[in-house]
Amino acid sequence: MRIGSKALRGRSLLFAATLAAGALQAQAAPPACALKPADLARVLGVSFAEGKPEDAGGMGTGCTYKASGGSMKAGTEVSLFLHITSAGGPPDMMRKMMNPGKTRFQSVAGDPDRAVIVQHAPDVPTFPDVSYDRGGYLIGLRLSGTFYKDLAQRQSAKAEWDAKLLKLPRLP
C-alpha cells in the first residue's frame, strides 16, 4: 500500500512541476498579434491591416490579419490567422490533437524550429497552413480567402503560399 502511495506522490509532484513550468512559460508568451503588417507585406507581397485578437478555442491566443486592397482576381484577397499555444506536450502530439484525424504533417527539411506543412484530409479543401515549435510554443499560420486565381491553380498556389509563410519572422 505504501509503495502505491509513494508512486502516487511522485506522479503528483511531477504533475505539479509540469503545471508550474507551463505557468512560467505562459507568462513569456508573445502577444497575440505579434507579427507586424510591414513584415507580412514584405514577405507575402500583400498589404495587411493591423491584426485583431481572436478566440483560439481555449488553446492559446489567436490573431487575424486581413489583406488591405487584396484582389480576388489577383489571388490576394486573403486573411492570415496566427495561433500561438503553449506546447503542453510533444509538438507532434499537439498538432494531432488540434487538427482533424486524417491531417498529415510534412516536415520541412533542415528547419531549426521543426516546421511542418499541414496537409489537410482529402475531404477538406486545401489551404496554406504551416506550424513550427519554438521557445516552448507551437506557432500556427493559416491563410484563408482567395489565395489562388482559379481552382486548377489551388494546389500549386498553396505550395507557393506555404513557402512564403515559412519565411515570416519567427516567434517568440
C-alpha positions in Angstrom: 0.0 0.0 0.0 2.8 2.4 0.8 4.6 1.7 -2.5 1.5 2.8 -4.4 1.2 5.9 -2.2 4.9 6.9 -2.9 4.3 6.3 -6.6 1.2 8.5 -6.4 3.1 11.2 -4.6 5.8 11.1 -7.2 3.3 11.4 -10.0 1.6 14.3 -8.2 4.9 16.1 -7.8 5.8 15.6 -11.4 2.3 16.8 -12.5 2.7 19.9 -10.2 6.1 20.6 -11.6 4.8 20.4 -15.2 2.0 22.8 -14.4 4.4 25.2 -12.7 6.7 25.1 -15.8 3.7 25.7 -18.0 2.6 28.7 -15.9 6.1 30.2 -16.1 6.2 29.5 -19.8 2.7 31.1 -20.4 4.0 34.4 -18.8 6.6 34.7 -21.5 4.2 34.2 -24.4 4.4 36.7 -27.3 1.4 39.0 -27.7 -1.5 37.5 -29.7 -0.8 39.9 -32.7 3.0 39.7 -32.6 3.6 39.9 -36.3 3.9 43.4 -37.9 1.9 44.3 -41.0 5.1 45.6 -42.6 6.7 42.2 -42.2 3.7 40.5 -43.7 3.6 42.8 -46.7 7.4 42.4 -47.3 7.3 38.6 -47.2 3.8 37.8 -48.6 3.6 40.6 -51.1 0.2 41.9 -49.9 -0.6 44.8 -47.6 -2.3 43.9 -44.3 -4.2 45.8 -41.7 -3.2 45.6 -38.0 -4.0 42.3 -36.5 -7.1 41.8 -34.4 -7.0 39.4 -31.5 -9.3 36.4 -31.9 -10.6 33.5 -29.9 -8.3 30.5 -30.3 -10.8 27.9 -29.0 -9.4 27.9 -25.5 -6.0 26.8 -26.7 -3.6 29.8 -26.6 -4.1 33.1 -28.4 -5.1 33.9 -31.9 -4.9 36.9 -34.2 -6.4 37.6 -37.7 -4.7 39.9 -40.2 -6.8 40.9 -43.2 -5.3 42.0 -46.5 -6.0 45.6 -47.3 -6.6 46.2 -51.0 -6.5 42.5 -51.9 -8.0 41.3 -55.1 -9.9 38.1 -55.9 -8.8 38.3 -59.5 -5.1 38.5 -58.4 -5.5 35.9 -55.8 -4.6 38.2 -52.9 -8.0 38.6 -51.1 -6.7 36.8 -48.0 -6.6 36.7 -44.2 -3.8 35.3 -42.1 -4.6 33.6 -38.8 -1.7 33.4 -36.3 -2.2 30.8 -33.5 0.2 30.7 -30.5 -0.3 27.9 -28.0 1.9 26.6 -25.2 3.4 23.3 -26.2 1.9 21.3 -23.2 3.3 18.2 -24.7 5.4 17.0 -27.6 4.7 19.3 -30.7 3.8 16.3 -32.9 1.1 15.2 -30.4 -0.2 18.7 -30.0 -0.6 19.1 -33.8 -2.5 15.8 -34.0 -4.8 16.9 -31.1 -5.5 20.3 -32.8 -6.3 19.0 -36.3 -8.8 16.6 -37.8 -7.9 12.9 -37.8 -6.7 12.5 -41.4 -4.4 15.5 -41.4 -0.8 14.9 -42.3 2.3 16.9 -41.4 5.1 17.2 -43.9 8.4 18.1 -42.2 10.4 20.9 -43.6 13.9 19.6 -44.1 16.6 21.4 -42.1 14.2 23.8 -40.4 15.6 24.7 -36.9 12.1 25.1 -35.4 10.9 21.7 -36.7 8.4 23.4 -39.1 5.8 21.3 -40.9 3.5 22.0 -43.8 0.0 20.9 -42.9 -1.7 18.6 -45.5 -5.4 18.5 -44.8 -7.6 15.5 -45.1 -8.8 14.7 -48.7 -12.3 15.9 -47.9 -11.1 19.4 -46.8 -10.4 22.0 -49.4 -6.6 22.7 -49.3 -5.3 26.0 -48.0 -1.9 27.3 -46.9 -1.1 26.1 -43.4 2.2 25.7 -41.6 3.4 25.4 -38.0 6.6 25.3 -36.1 7.6 24.9 -32.4 9.9 27.4 -30.8 10.7 28.5 -27.3 8.1 26.1 -25.8 5.3 27.4 -28.1 3.5 25.9 -31.1 3.0 28.6 -33.7 0.5 28.1 -36.5 0.0 30.3 -39.6 -3.1 29.7 -41.8 -4.1 31.6 -44.8 -7.7 31.8 -45.9 -9.6 33.5 -48.6 -8.9 33.7 -52.3 -5.2 32.8 -52.5 -5.4 31.3 -56.0 -6.6 32.7 -59.3 -8.6 29.6 -60.3 -9.4 26.2 -58.9 -6.9 24.5 -61.2 -4.1 26.5 -59.6 -5.2 25.9 -56.0 -2.6 23.2 -55.1 0.4 25.0 -56.7 -0.7 28.3 -55.1 -0.9 26.5 -51.7 2.7 25.4 -52.1 3.8 29.0 -53.0 2.0 30.5 -50.0 3.3 27.8 -47.6 6.8 28.7 -48.7 6.1 32.4 -48.0 4.5 31.7 -44.6 7.7 29.8 -43.6 9.8 33.0 -44.4 7.8 35.2 -41.9 9.7 36.3 -38.8 9.7 33.5 -36.3 8.1 33.9 -32.8 8.7 34.1 -29.9 
